[in-house]
Amino acid sequence: MGRIGDWLRARLTRKRIASIGVDRKVRYVEDVPSDRFVLIVELMIVFFVGLIALEVVHMLVIGAWNEIIFNGIMLVVGTIVGAVWGRGGS
């Protein structure tokens, strides 16, 4: 993946405590997201930016708010939040 995918993977990686040893050392386990999950989130971000640009162009050219484009934006936002939340937070 590219730099954006690597950055997104680092942000979606979760650290959790695996164990605390007798010598009081804490061991962490990193839950790294799959390539498929990172790609889906990347595409949703691209769709989100594209729909916002489309809404801005629509408002500049026609001068009115388009409810259908706004519903698309909300759909993408809900999908991203649902994907990250369904994965267990991040």
Secondary structure as the mmCIF struct_conf table of DSSP 4:
data_model
#
loop_
_struct_conf.conf_type_id
_struct_conf.id
_struct_conf.beg_label_comp_id
_struct_conf.beg_label_asym_id
_struct_conf.beg_label_seq_id
_struct_conf.end_label_comp_id
_struct_conf.end_label_asym_id
_struct_conf.end_label_seq_id
HELX_RH_AL_P HELX_RH_AL_P1 ARG A 3 LEU A 12
STRN STRN1 ARG A 14 ILE A 20
TURN_TY1_P TURN_TY1_P1 VAL A 22 ASP A 23
BEND BEND1 ARG A 24 ARG A 24
STRN STRN2 VAL A 26 ASP A 31
HELX_LH_PP_P HELX_LH_PP_P1 VAL A 32 SER A 34
HELX_RH_AL_P HELX_RH_AL_P2 ASP A 35 VAL A 61
TURN_TY1_P TURN_TY1_P2 ILE A 62 ILE A 62
BEND BEND2 ALA A 64 ALA A 64
HELX_RH_AL_P HELX_RH_AL_P3 GLU A 67 ARG A 87
TURN_TY1_P TURN_TY1_P3 GLY A 88 GLY A 88
#
